[in-house]
Amino acid sequence: MIDRGMLWAAALEDLGAGCSVDTSLDKEYVEKRCQEEGDKFFTVTLPRFGKDFEACLEDLVISRDRFRGFGRRERRLICEGEKSYLTPGGLPKFLQGFMEQVFADDYVVTRDELSELRSVFLGFRITEPWSQDGSHAVWVPADRELAAQLPPIFRLDLSEREMYSRAANAVAAIRQLCLMFGKEKSDCSPDLVDAAINEYVATDEELMLPFSTEE
């Protein structure tokens, strides 16, 4: 019987070295999740993370509804002549060394754009500045409805990269790590089977009829 954990850890170390990423925290995180979820983490949770990542590549942003069940970093808004603000909903902490080679973590805005964002943040609580010079503050959502109004400010920006291959390698690494056991043939619990069937049905309902001329 193949030890999925050992195989995945070996792949993580190899891919991390190829992308110049420190993967020690990722390895510890996976070991902890495996103790809680067992092999389901490799066969269900990781493939779901990989699908979310592929969707973010297609959308060119990391939206708030992706990577459920995984911690997220805070993101930073930078405006010349203004304070820099940290807001919720940043890059996933898991595999972040690879992620930050693909997605921009800081978001630069003009003063006008910052004013518009502040209107979205009405009702948010601003915490005490966390830096010693008092130049940073944190916007914290007061409730889930306000959090849902946050604009997805992440962008895929490869134009500033000196080498496109760096981002391409990171994308390949994330996909390999997440989808490694996604197609494994094994018995699933009834609830997972039902969830998969419901997902297929929902997808079919969203698709147009193949020979329909209606828009």
Helices and strands as residue ranges (DSSP letters): H 4-18, H 24-37, H 40-40, I 41-45, H 46-59, E 75-78, E 84-87, H 96-99, E 106-108, H 111-120, E 125-126, E 136-140, H 144-147, H 164-179, H 190-206
